[in-house]
Structures are given as structure tokens and as C-alpha cells.
Amino acid sequence: MGYKMVRDNHQEILGEHISGQWRTSPDPVSSLVKKLGEEYSELAESRDPAELYDVWDVLDELTALLDPDGSAELKHAIKVKHL
């Protein structure tokens, strides 16, 4: 069974209009990494700046899952400051 990423409040907006079951991926990080690849491919193909925001949305979600306490962000900020 495949999973589709649900973003932008789709479930709240479309839930009454779409039959079927809304499921949550058992591995959201893997799903988001896959989605990031899809969004990057669309950006690389179209060069549409709107695709940058789709990439950004996925990165925001990945950041929240992989760096919930912001420790990697702090290390990155220190590295950038030194550069």
C-alpha cells in the first residue's frame, strides 16, 4: 500500500468530499525524503520558483521531525558564523 503526503489541510478541506480512509505513513521521515526528491525533480525540470516553496515546505517538516530541539540548527549557525 502506498502513502501520499497530505499537506495544506487537505484532510480538513476535502475529507467530506473524498471517500476512503486517510492514513498516516508509518515512516514519515522516509515519506518526506521521497517527497523532497519529487519536489526537487519538479524544480530542476521547470525552474519554476513556486517549486522552491514546495521544497521549502518539505524541508520544514523534515526539520521538525529530525531536529526537534534545534541542536543541529544551532551547530549550523555557529559554523556559518565562523565562515
Biopython code that builds the backbone (N, CA, C, O; Angstrom):
import numpy as np
from Bio.PDB.StructureBuilder import StructureBuilder

atoms = [
    (1, "MET", "N", (0.841, -1.169, 0.000)),
    (1, "MET", "CA", (0.000, 0.000, 0.000)),
    (1, "MET", "C", (0.891, 1.238, 0.000)),
    (1, "MET", "O", (1.850, 1.313, 0.768)),
    (2, "GLY", "N", (0.583, 2.199, -0.849)),
    (2, "GLY", "CA", (1.351, 3.430, -0.910)),
    (2, "GLY", "C", (0.734, 4.506, -0.050)),
    (2, "GLY", "O", (-0.427, 4.423, 0.350)),
    (3, "TYR", "N", (1.517, 5.494, 0.221)),
    (3, "TYR", "CA", (1.045, 6.629, 1.005)),
    (3, "TYR", "C", (1.293, 7.891, 0.212)),
    (3, "TYR", "O", (2.302, 7.996, -0.485)),
    (4, "LYS", "N", (0.402, 8.838, 0.304)),
    (4, "LYS", "CA", (0.569, 10.129, -0.323)),
    (4, "LYS", "C", (0.683, 11.148, 0.792)),
    (4, "LYS", "O", (-0.069, 11.116, 1.766)),
    (5, "MET", "N", (1.623, 12.039, 0.637)),
    (5, "MET", "CA", (1.786, 13.077, 1.642)),
    (5, "MET", "C", (0.541, 13.970, 1.645)),
    (5, "MET", "O", (0.057, 14.376, 0.589)),
    (6, "VAL", "N", (0.042, 14.263, 2.820)),
    (6, "VAL", "CA", (-1.110, 15.143, 2.964)),
    (6, "VAL", "C", (-0.598, 16.447, 3.549)),
    (6, "VAL", "O", (-0.084, 16.498, 4.667)),
    (7, "ARG", "N", (-0.755, 17.503, 2.753)),
    (7, "ARG", "CA", (-0.303, 18.815, 3.193)),
    (7, "ARG", "C", (-1.437, 19.818, 3.017)),
    (7, "ARG", "O", (-2.486, 19.503, 2.456)),
    (8, "ASP", "N", (-1.210, 20.995, 3.493)),
    (8, "ASP", "CA", (-2.099, 22.121, 3.231)),
    (8, "ASP", "C", (-3.537, 21.880, 3.684)),
    (8, "ASP", "O", (-4.476, 22.337, 3.031)),
    (9, "ASN", "N", (-3.714, 21.174, 4.784)),
    (9, "ASN", "CA", (-5.043, 20.947, 5.362)),
    (9, "ASN", "C", (-5.994, 20.221, 4.415)),
    (9, "ASN", "O", (-7.206, 20.423, 4.481)),
    (10, "HIS", "N", (-5.460, 19.385, 3.542)),
    (10, "HIS", "CA", (-6.298, 18.653, 2.604)),
    (10, "HIS", "C", (-7.360, 17.825, 3.301)),
    (10, "HIS", "O", (-8.505, 17.770, 2.852)),
    (11, "GLN", "N", (-6.989, 17.185, 4.390)),
    (11, "GLN", "CA", (-7.967, 16.330, 5.063)),
    (11, "GLN", "C", (-9.140, 17.157, 5.581)),
    (11, "GLN", "O", (-10.293, 16.750, 5.438)),
    (12, "GLU", "N", (-8.864, 18.298, 6.175)),
    (12, "GLU", "CA", (-9.935, 19.135, 6.705)),
    (12, "GLU", "C", (-10.804, 19.691, 5.576)),
    (12, "GLU", "O", (-12.025, 19.775, 5.706)),
    (13, "ILE", "N", (-10.166, 20.067, 4.472)),
    (13, "ILE", "CA", (-10.894, 20.691, 3.365)),
    (13, "ILE", "C", (-11.642, 19.656, 2.533)),
    (13, "ILE", "O", (-12.789, 19.874, 2.143)),
    (14, "LEU", "N", (-10.984, 18.524, 2.263)),
    (14, "LEU", "CA", (-11.538, 17.561, 1.316)),
    (14, "LEU", "C", (-12.130, 16.314, 1.964)),
    (14, "LEU", "O", (-12.716, 15.482, 1.272)),
    (15, "GLY", "N", (-11.990, 16.174, 3.256)),
    (15, "GLY", "CA", (-12.411, 14.963, 3.942)),
    (15, "GLY", "C", (-13.851, 14.562, 3.699)),
    (15, "GLY", "O", (-14.156, 13.373, 3.611)),
    (16, "GLU", "N", (-14.736, 15.531, 3.591)),
    (16, "GLU", "CA", (-16.155, 15.227, 3.369)),
    (16, "GLU", "C", (-16.449, 14.893, 1.912)),
    (16, "GLU", "O", (-17.513, 14.353, 1.611)),
    (17, "HIS", "N", (-15.527, 15.204, 1.000)),
    (17, "HIS", "CA", (-15.768, 15.047, -0.428)),
    (17, "HIS", "C", (-15.046, 13.849, -1.041)),
    (17, "HIS", "O", (-15.334, 13.470, -2.176)),
    (18, "ILE", "N", (-14.126, 13.261, -0.312)),
    (18, "ILE", "CA", (-13.345, 12.142, -0.835)),
    (18, "ILE", "C", (-13.626, 10.919, 0.019)),
    (18, "ILE", "O", (-13.469, 10.935, 1.240)),
    (19, "SER", "N", (-14.044, 9.859, -0.659)),
    (19, "SER", "CA", (-14.300, 8.637, 0.089)),
    (19, "SER", "C", (-12.984, 7.906, 0.331)),
    (19, "SER", "O", (-11.991, 8.151, -0.355)),
    (20, "GLY", "N", (-12.987, 7.035, 1.283)),
    (20, "GLY", "CA", (-11.775, 6.285, 1.594)),
    (20, "GLY", "C", (-11.242, 6.665, 2.954)),
    (20, "GLY", "O", (-11.835, 7.456, 3.688)),
    (21, "GLN", "N", (-10.111, 6.080, 3.266)),
    (21, "GLN", "CA", (-9.526, 6.256, 4.585)),
    (21, "GLN", "C", (-8.280, 7.131, 4.489)),
    (21, "GLN", "O", (-7.440, 6.935, 3.610)),
    (22, "TRP", "N", (-8.168, 8.080, 5.384)),
    (22, "TRP", "CA", (-6.962, 8.900, 5.477)),
    (22, "TRP", "C", (-5.985, 8.157, 6.374)),
    (22, "TRP", "O", (-6.319, 7.812, 7.508)),
    (23, "ARG", "N", (-4.785, 7.910, 5.875)),
    (23, "ARG", "CA", (-3.795, 7.161, 6.643)),
    (23, "ARG", "C", (-2.550, 8.020, 6.850)),
    (23, "ARG", "O", (-2.228, 8.899, 6.051)),
    (24, "THR", "N", (-1.876, 7.732, 7.936)),
    (24, "THR", "CA", (-0.611, 8.374, 8.238)),
    (24, "THR", "C", (0.501, 7.388, 7.943)),
    (24, "THR", "O", (0.414, 6.215, 8.308)),
    (25, "SER", "N", (1.532, 7.858, 7.290)),
    (25, "SER", "CA", (2.657, 6.983, 6.965)),
    (25, "SER", "C", (3.290, 6.450, 8.244)),
    (25, "SER", "O", (3.466, 7.197, 9.206)),
    (26, "PRO", "N", (3.631, 5.168, 8.260)),
    (26, "PRO", "CA", (4.312, 4.628, 9.433)),
    (26, "PRO", "C", (5.744, 5.159, 9.550)),
    (26, "PRO", "O", (6.350, 5.061, 10.617)),
    (27, "ASP", "N", (6.281, 5.711, 8.484)),
    (27, "ASP", "CA", (7.637, 6.262, 8.482)),
    (27, "ASP", "C", (7.627, 7.624, 7.790)),
    (27, "ASP", "O", (8.019, 7.738, 6.629)),
    (28, "PRO", "N", (7.172, 8.664, 8.512)),
    (28, "PRO", "CA", (7.039, 9.970, 7.879)),
    (28, "PRO", "C", (8.353, 10.544, 7.365)),
    (28, "PRO", "O", (8.353, 11.270, 6.371)),
    (29, "VAL", "N", (9.471, 10.237, 8.015)),
    (29, "VAL", "CA", (10.756, 10.762, 7.537)),
    (29, "VAL", "C", (11.053, 10.221, 6.141)),
    (29, "VAL", "O", (11.418, 10.983, 5.246)),
    (30, "SER", "N", (10.901, 8.923, 5.952)),
    (30, "SER", "CA", (11.142, 8.339, 4.629)),
    (30, "SER", "C", (10.187, 8.909, 3.589)),
    (30, "SER", "O", (10.582, 9.175, 2.454)),
    (31, "SER", "N", (8.945, 9.093, 3.975)),
    (31, "SER", "CA", (7.970, 9.666, 3.046)),
    (31, "SER", "C", (8.348, 11.089, 2.660)),
    (31, "SER", "O", (8.214, 11.483, 1.501)),
    (32, "LEU", "N", (8.814, 11.849, 3.626)),
    (32, "LEU", "CA", (9.214, 13.225, 3.336)),
    (32, "LEU", "C", (10.476, 13.281, 2.489)),
    (32, "LEU", "O", (10.592, 14.136, 1.611)),
    (33, "VAL", "N", (11.417, 12.391, 2.737)),
    (33, "VAL", "CA", (12.633, 12.353, 1.912)),
    (33, "VAL", "C", (12.258, 12.027, 0.465)),
    (33, "VAL", "O", (12.789, 12.626, -0.470)),
    (34, "LYS", "N", (11.354, 11.087, 0.293)),
    (34, "LYS", "CA", (10.877, 10.750, -1.050)),
    (34, "LYS", "C", (10.191, 11.959, -1.680)),
    (34, "LYS", "O", (10.420, 12.267, -2.850)),
    (35, "LYS", "N", (9.357, 12.639, -0.910)),
    (35, "LYS", "CA", (8.657, 13.822, -1.406)),
    (35, "LYS", "C", (9.644, 14.926, -1.761)),
    (35, "LYS", "O", (9.441, 15.643, -2.741)),
    (36, "LEU", "N", (10.694, 15.070, -0.989)),
    (36, "LEU", "CA", (11.720, 16.067, -1.285)),
    (36, "LEU", "C", (12.347, 15.799, -2.645)),
    (36, "LEU", "O", (12.575, 16.723, -3.426)),
    (37, "GLY", "N", (12.625, 14.524, -2.926)),
    (37, "GLY", "CA", (13.163, 14.163, -4.232)),
    (37, "GLY", "C", (12.206, 14.515, -5.362)),
    (37, "GLY", "O", (12.624, 15.012, -6.408)),
    (38, "GLU", "N", (10.920, 14.255, -5.145)),
    (38, "GLU", "CA", (9.918, 14.595, -6.161)),
    (38, "GLU", "C", (9.874, 16.101, -6.403)),
    (38, "GLU", "O", (9.856, 16.558, -7.546)),
    (39, "GLU", "N", (9.859, 16.859, -5.317)),
    (39, "GLU", "CA", (9.785, 18.320, -5.450)),
    (39, "GLU", "C", (11.049, 18.872, -6.117)),
    (39, "GLU", "O", (10.973, 19.783, -6.941)),
    (40, "TYR", "N", (12.207, 18.319, -5.757)),
    (40, "TYR", "CA", (13.450, 18.757, -6.386)),
    (40, "TYR", "C", (13.421, 18.470, -7.888)),
    (40, "TYR", "O", (13.837, 19.306, -8.691)),
    (41, "SER", "N", (12.933, 17.297, -8.263)),
    (41, "SER", "CA", (12.853, 16.940, -9.683)),
    (41, "SER", "C", (11.966, 17.919, -10.438)),
    (41, "SER", "O", (12.294, 18.328, -11.552)),
    (42, "GLU", "N", (10.848, 18.292, -9.835)),
    (42, "GLU", "CA", (9.961, 19.265, -10.472)),
    (42, "GLU", "C", (10.657, 20.612, -10.615)),
    (42, "GLU", "O", (10.523, 21.270, -11.647)),
    (43, "LEU", "N", (11.394, 21.025, -9.598)),
    (43, "LEU", "CA", (12.133, 22.282, -9.654)),
    (43, "LEU", "C", (13.212, 22.227, -10.735)),
    (43, "LEU", "O", (13.355, 23.164, -11.521)),
    (44, "ALA", "N", (13.961, 21.143, -10.774)),
    (44, "ALA", "CA", (15.042, 21.010, -11.750)),
    (44, "ALA", "C", (14.504, 21.026, -13.181)),
    (44, "ALA", "O", (15.145, 21.557, -14.088)),
    (45, "GLU", "N", (13.332, 20.445, -13.371)),
    (45, "GLU", "CA", (12.752, 20.381, -14.707)),
    (45, "GLU", "C", (12.156, 21.715, -15.134)),
    (45, "GLU", "O", (12.371, 22.159, -16.262)),
    (46, "SER", "N", (11.419, 22.348, -14.253)),
    (46, "SER", "CA", (10.650, 23.539, -14.641)),
    (46, "SER", "C", (11.346, 24.866, -14.347)),
    (46, "SER", "O", (11.076, 25.874, -14.999)),
    (47, "ARG", "N", (12.238, 24.857, -13.365)),
    (47, "ARG", "CA", (12.870, 26.103, -12.893)),
    (47, "ARG", "C", (11.838, 27.127, -12.433)),
    (47, "ARG", "O", (12.102, 28.329, -12.415)),
    (48, "ASP", "N", (10.673, 26.637, -12.066)),
    (48, "ASP", "CA", (9.591, 27.492, -11.588)),
    (48, "ASP", "C", (9.871, 27.837, -10.134)),
    (48, "ASP", "O", (9.977, 26.932, -9.306)),
    (49, "PRO", "N", (9.994, 29.115, -9.798)),
    (49, "PRO", "CA", (10.290, 29.478, -8.411)),
    (49, "PRO", "C", (9.224, 29.016, -7.421)),
    (49, "PRO", "O", (9.512, 28.879, -6.232)),
    (50, "ALA", "N", (8.017, 28.777, -7.880)),
    (50, "ALA", "CA", (6.979, 28.270, -6.982)),
    (50, "ALA", "C", (7.371, 26.906, -6.427)),
    (50, "ALA", "O", (6.986, 26.556, -5.311)),
    (51, "GLU", "N", (8.134, 26.135, -7.196)),
    (51, "GLU", "CA", (8.580, 24.823, -6.724)),
    (51, "GLU", "C", (9.547, 24.946, -5.551)),
    (51, "GLU", "O", (9.639, 24.039, -4.724)),
    (52, "LEU", "N", (10.270, 26.066, -5.476)),
    (52, "LEU", "CA", (11.165, 26.291, -4.329)),
    (52, "LEU", "C", (10.384, 26.253, -3.021)),
    (52, "LEU", "O", (10.865, 25.733, -2.014)),
    (53, "TYR", "N", (9.189, 26.802, -3.044)),
    (53, "TYR", "CA", (8.375, 26.844, -1.825)),
    (53, "TYR", "C", (7.853, 25.464, -1.462)),
    (53, "TYR", "O", (7.672, 25.161, -0.283)),
    (54, "ASP", "N", (7.608, 24.621, -2.470)),
    (54, "ASP", "CA", (7.232, 23.242, -2.175)),
    (54, "ASP", "C", (8.403, 22.507, -1.525)),
    (54, "ASP", "O", (8.217, 21.749, -0.574)),
    (55, "VAL", "N", (9.615, 22.736, -2.047)),
    (55, "VAL", "CA", (10.819, 22.151, -1.445)),
    (55, "VAL", "C", (10.957, 22.652, -0.011)),
    (55, "VAL", "O", (11.225, 21.876, 0.906)),
    (56, "TRP", "N", (10.774, 23.936, 0.168)),
    (56, "TRP", "CA", (10.889, 24.561, 1.488)),
    (56, "TRP", "C", (9.882, 23.955, 2.478)),
    (56, "TRP", "O", (10.228, 23.682, 3.628)),
    (57, "ASP", "N", (8.644, 23.748, 2.032)),
    (57, "ASP", "CA", (7.623, 23.151, 2.905)),
    (57, "ASP", "C", (8.057, 21.773, 3.390)),
    (57, "ASP", "O", (7.915, 21.448, 4.569)),
    (58, "VAL", "N", (8.584, 20.968, 2.474)),
    (58, "VAL", "CA", (9.016, 19.621, 2.840)),
    (58, "VAL", "C", (10.204, 19.700, 3.796)),
    (58, "VAL", "O", (10.266, 18.952, 4.771)),
    (59, "LEU", "N", (11.144, 20.600, 3.523)),
    (59, "LEU", "CA", (12.295, 20.756, 4.409)),
    (59, "LEU", "C", (11.871, 21.196, 5.806)),
    (59, "LEU", "O", (12.442, 20.740, 6.796)),
    (60, "ASP", "N", (10.888, 22.067, 5.895)),
    (60, "ASP", "CA", (10.380, 22.492, 7.210)),
    (60, "ASP", "C", (9.848, 21.299, 7.998)),
    (60, "ASP", "O", (10.119, 21.165, 9.191)),
    (61, "GLU", "N", (9.097, 20.443, 7.332)),
    (61, "GLU", "CA", (8.544, 19.269, 8.007)),
    (61, "GLU", "C", (9.650, 18.306, 8.429)),
    (61, "GLU", "O", (9.625, 17.771, 9.538)),
    (62, "LEU", "N", (10.622, 18.087, 7.539)),
    (62, "LEU", "CA", (11.751, 17.218, 7.881)),
    (62, "LEU", "C", (12.545, 17.773, 9.051)),
    (62, "LEU", "O", (12.965, 17.026, 9.934)),
    (63, "THR", "N", (12.747, 19.073, 9.056)),
    (63, "THR", "CA", (13.481, 19.712, 10.147)),
    (63, "THR", "C", (12.766, 19.492, 11.476)),
    (63, "THR", "O", (13.393, 19.187, 12.490)),
    (64, "ALA", "N", (11.462, 19.650, 11.455)),
    (64, "ALA", "CA", (10.692, 19.459, 12.694)),
    (64, "ALA", "C", (10.817, 18.025, 13.209)),
    (64, "ALA", "O", (10.850, 17.801, 14.419)),
    (65, "LEU", "N", (10.885, 17.059, 12.299)),
    (65, "LEU", "CA", (10.987, 15.661, 12.718)),
    (65, "LEU", "C", (12.408, 15.259, 13.113)),
    (65, "LEU", "O", (12.606, 14.515, 14.074)),
    (66, "LEU", "N", (13.391, 15.754, 12.368)),
    (66, "LEU", "CA", (14.770, 15.300, 12.580)),
    (66, "LEU", "C", (15.563, 16.153, 13.563)),
    (66, "LEU", "O", (16.560, 15.690, 14.117)),
    (67, "ASP", "N", (15.135, 17.386, 13.783)),
    (67, "ASP", "CA", (15.857, 18.280, 14.693)),
    (67, "ASP", "C", (14.857, 19.007, 15.597)),
    (67, "ASP", "O", (14.801, 20.237, 15.596)),
    (68, "PRO", "N", (14.074, 18.254, 16.362)),
    (68, "PRO", "CA", (13.002, 18.893, 17.135)),
    (68, "PRO", "C", (13.491, 19.874, 18.192)),
    (68, "PRO", "O", (12.781, 20.819, 18.536)),
    (69, "ASP", "N", (14.693, 19.659, 18.707)),
    (69, "ASP", "CA", (15.193, 20.579, 19.740)),
    (69, "ASP", "C", (16.068, 21.693, 19.171)),
    (69, "ASP", "O", (16.543, 22.546, 19.921)),
    (70, "GLY", "N", (16.286, 21.698, 17.861)),
    (70, "GLY", "CA", (17.049, 22.769, 17.224)),
    (70, "GLY", "C", (18.552, 22.680, 17.407)),
    (70, "GLY", "O", (19.260, 23.635, 17.089)),
    (71, "SER", "N", (19.062, 21.563, 17.910)),
    (71, "SER", "CA", (20.504, 21.459, 18.157)),
    (71, "SER", "C", (21.312, 21.489, 16.859)),
    (71, "SER", "O", (22.377, 22.105, 16.813)),
    (72, "ALA", "N", (20.828, 20.844, 15.818)),
    (72, "ALA", "CA", (21.544, 20.883, 14.537)),
    (72, "ALA", "C", (21.507, 22.284, 13.939)),
    (72, "ALA", "O", (22.469, 22.726, 13.309)),
    (73, "GLU", "N", (20.398, 22.974, 14.140)),
    (73, "GLU", "CA", (20.287, 24.354, 13.655)),
    (73, "GLU", "C", (21.314, 25.243, 14.348)),
    (73, "GLU", "O", (21.951, 26.078, 13.706)),
    (74, "LEU", "N", (21.475, 25.065, 15.649)),
    (74, "LEU", "CA", (22.453, 25.850, 16.404)),
    (74, "LEU", "C", (23.866, 25.563, 15.909)),
    (74, "LEU", "O", (24.646, 26.492, 15.699)),
    (75, "LYS", "N", (24.205, 24.289, 15.722)),
    (75, "LYS", "CA", (25.535, 23.928, 15.211)),
    (75, "LYS", "C", (25.772, 24.531, 13.836)),
    (75, "LYS", "O", (26.870, 25.000, 13.537)),
    (76, "HIS", "N", (24.754, 24.517, 13.011)),
    (76, "HIS", "CA", (24.877, 25.095, 11.669)),
    (76, "HIS", "C", (25.103, 26.604, 11.754)),
    (76, "HIS", "O", (25.946, 27.148, 11.041)),
    (77, "ALA", "N", (24.357, 27.274, 12.621)),
    (77, "ALA", "CA", (24.511, 28.726, 12.774)),
    (77, "ALA", "C", (25.922, 29.076, 13.226)),
    (77, "ALA", "O", (26.503, 30.053, 12.752)),
    (78, "ILE", "N", (26.471, 28.292, 14.131)),
    (78, "ILE", "CA", (27.846, 28.522, 14.588)),
    (78, "ILE", "C", (28.816, 28.321, 13.446)),
    (78, "ILE", "O", (29.736, 29.121, 13.275)),
    (79, "LYS", "N", (28.637, 27.274, 12.660)),
    (79, "LYS", "CA", (29.503, 27.002, 11.508)),
    (79, "LYS", "C", (29.449, 28.153, 10.508)),
    (79, "LYS", "O", (30.486, 28.594, 10.012)),
    (80, "VAL", "N", (28.254, 28.636, 10.212)),
    (80, "VAL", "CA", (28.093, 29.720, 9.250)),
    (80, "VAL", "C", (28.759, 30.997, 9.779)),
    (80, "VAL", "O", (29.392, 31.735, 9.023)),
    (81, "LYS", "N", (28.610, 31.246, 11.075)),
    (81, "LYS", "CA", (29.221, 32.436, 11.664)),
    (81, "LYS", "C", (30.738, 32.403, 11.523)),
    (81, "LYS", "O", (31.364, 33.435, 11.281)),
    (82, "HIS", "N", (31.328, 31.218, 11.673)),
    (82, "HIS", "CA", (32.774, 31.078, 11.553)),
    (82, "HIS", "C", (33.253, 31.227, 10.118)),
    (82, "HIS", "O", (34.386, 31.643, 9.877)),
    (83, "LEU", "N", (32.403, 30.891, 9.177)),
    (83, "LEU", "CA", (32.765, 31.017, 7.762)),
    (83, "LEU", "C", (32.682, 32.447, 7.317)),
    (83, "LEU", "O", (32.952, 32.749, 6.155)),
]
sb = StructureBuilder()
sb.init_structure("model")
sb.init_model(0)
sb.init_chain("A")
sb.init_seg("    ")
for serial, (resi, resn, name, xyz) in enumerate(atoms, 1):
    if name == "N":
        sb.init_residue(resn, " ", resi, " ")
    sb.init_atom(name, np.array(xyz, "f"), 0.0, 1.0, " ", f" {name:<3s}", serial, name[0])
structure = sb.get_structure()
